[in-house]
Amino acid sequence: MSQVTTIVITDPELLAKLAAANGQIIFRTPTGDTVKTAEVVANGTPPPRVKSPISDEEFEEARKQPDGLPLSEVWKRIHERYGQ
């Protein structure tokens, strides 16, 4: 699991810019040097580089089942494909 760093921003102008941002955000120093980059993603949406371990076909098949898949079966499939 990746590390999470929380930074609290109190500047209303900066907060408004961040709230309106789309796509990639590049944080720069006053001299123009890049400090960090971030990417805007919708809540609950994995970043573009992350691939789901469950295929679209498997999701569709699970949706057809009245009760879906038990969590134990989901974990079993993940472990079979990607190891522990």
C-alpha positions as a LaTeX table, in Angstrom:
\begin{tabular}{lrrr}
\hline
Residue & $x$ (\AA) & $y$ (\AA) & $z$ (\AA) \\
\hline
Met1 & 0.00 & 0.00 & 0.00 \\
Ser2 & 1.33 & 3.43 & $-0.87$ \\
Gln3 & 2.06 & 6.11 & 1.67 \\
Val4 & $-0.39$ & 8.99 & 2.01 \\
Thr5 & 0.75 & 12.49 & 2.90 \\
Thr6 & $-1.85$ & 15.04 & 4.00 \\
Ile7 & $-1.17$ & 18.73 & 3.50 \\
Val8 & $-3.74$ & 21.26 & 4.73 \\
Ile9 & $-4.22$ & 24.26 & 2.44 \\
Thr10 & $-5.71$ & 27.38 & 3.99 \\
Asp11 & $-5.21$ & 29.83 & 1.10 \\
Pro12 & $-8.71$ & 30.34 & $-0.42$ \\
Glu13 & $-7.33$ & 31.29 & $-3.84$ \\
Leu14 & $-5.18$ & 28.17 & $-4.04$ \\
Leu15 & $-8.06$ & 26.00 & $-2.83$ \\
Ala16 & $-10.28$ & 27.41 & $-5.58$ \\
Lys17 & $-7.61$ & 26.69 & $-8.23$ \\
Leu18 & $-7.20$ & 23.12 & $-7.01$ \\
Ala19 & $-10.97$ & 22.55 & $-6.85$ \\
Ala20 & $-11.33$ & 23.72 & $-10.47$ \\
Ala21 & $-8.38$ & 21.68 & $-11.78$ \\
Asn22 & $-8.80$ & 18.84 & $-14.25$ \\
Gly23 & $-6.24$ & 16.27 & $-15.37$ \\
Gln24 & $-2.67$ & 16.51 & $-14.17$ \\
Ile25 & $-1.62$ & 19.19 & $-11.66$ \\
Ile26 & 2.01 & 20.32 & $-11.55$ \\
Phe27 & 3.23 & 22.01 & $-8.38$ \\
Arg28 & 6.10 & 24.41 & $-9.05$ \\
Thr29 & 8.39 & 26.64 & $-7.01$ \\
Pro30 & 8.37 & 30.41 & $-7.65$ \\
Thr31 & 11.36 & 29.86 & $-9.97$ \\
Gly32 & 9.48 & 27.27 & $-12.03$ \\
Asp33 & 11.08 & 24.09 & $-10.74$ \\
Thr34 & 8.67 & 21.15 & $-10.49$ \\
Val35 & 8.12 & 19.98 & $-6.93$ \\
Lys36 & 5.44 & 17.31 & $-7.42$ \\
Thr37 & 2.71 & 16.29 & $-9.80$ \\
Ala38 & $-0.75$ & 14.99 & $-8.99$ \\
Glu39 & $-3.57$ & 13.63 & $-11.08$ \\
Val40 & $-7.26$ & 14.39 & $-10.57$ \\
Val41 & $-9.45$ & 11.29 & $-10.45$ \\
Ala42 & $-13.11$ & 10.91 & $-9.58$ \\
Asn43 & $-13.90$ & 9.54 & $-6.13$ \\
Gly44 & $-13.96$ & 5.78 & $-6.27$ \\
Thr45 & $-12.12$ & 5.67 & $-9.58$ \\
Pro46 & $-8.66$ & 4.11 & $-9.67$ \\
Pro47 & $-5.87$ & 6.05 & $-11.36$ \\
Pro48 & $-5.51$ & 5.35 & $-15.10$ \\
Arg49 & $-2.44$ & 3.14 & $-14.60$ \\
Val50 & $-4.23$ & 0.77 & $-12.21$ \\
Lys51 & $-5.78$ & $-2.31$ & $-13.81$ \\
Ser52 & $-8.55$ & $-4.17$ & $-12.04$ \\
Pro53 & $-7.74$ & $-7.79$ & $-11.17$ \\
Ile54 & $-11.32$ & $-8.67$ & $-12.17$ \\
Ser55 & $-12.08$ & $-8.48$ & $-15.90$ \\
Asp56 & $-15.10$ & $-6.63$ & $-17.30$ \\
Glu57 & $-16.53$ & $-9.98$ & $-18.36$ \\
Glu58 & $-16.25$ & $-11.31$ & $-14.80$ \\
Phe59 & $-17.99$ & $-8.20$ & $-13.46$ \\
Glu60 & $-20.80$ & $-8.68$ & $-15.96$ \\
Glu61 & $-21.13$ & $-12.36$ & $-15.03$ \\
Ala62 & $-21.23$ & $-11.44$ & $-11.33$ \\
Arg63 & $-23.96$ & $-8.86$ & $-12.01$ \\
Lys64 & $-26.10$ & $-11.62$ & $-13.57$ \\
Gln65 & $-25.92$ & $-13.69$ & $-10.40$ \\
Pro66 & $-28.60$ & $-12.76$ & $-7.86$ \\
Asp67 & $-26.13$ & $-12.63$ & $-4.98$ \\
Gly68 & $-22.92$ & $-11.75$ & $-6.87$ \\
Leu69 & $-19.71$ & $-13.44$ & $-5.77$ \\
Pro70 & $-18.84$ & $-14.14$ & $-2.16$ \\
Leu71 & $-15.86$ & $-12.13$ & $-0.99$ \\
Ser72 & $-13.97$ & $-15.37$ & $-0.35$ \\
Glu73 & $-14.32$ & $-16.25$ & $-4.06$ \\
Val74 & $-13.08$ & $-12.81$ & $-5.11$ \\
Trp75 & $-10.01$ & $-13.15$ & $-2.87$ \\
Lys76 & $-9.42$ & $-16.69$ & $-4.13$ \\
Arg77 & $-9.37$ & $-15.46$ & $-7.75$ \\
Ile78 & $-7.07$ & $-12.58$ & $-6.91$ \\
His79 & $-4.64$ & $-14.89$ & $-5.11$ \\
Glu80 & $-4.74$ & $-17.40$ & $-7.97$ \\
Arg81 & $-3.84$ & $-14.72$ & $-10.50$ \\
Tyr82 & $-1.42$ & $-12.56$ & $-8.55$ \\
Gly83 & $-0.16$ & $-14.69$ & $-5.69$ \\
Gln84 & $-0.29$ & $-13.72$ & $-2.08$ \\
\hline
\end{tabular}
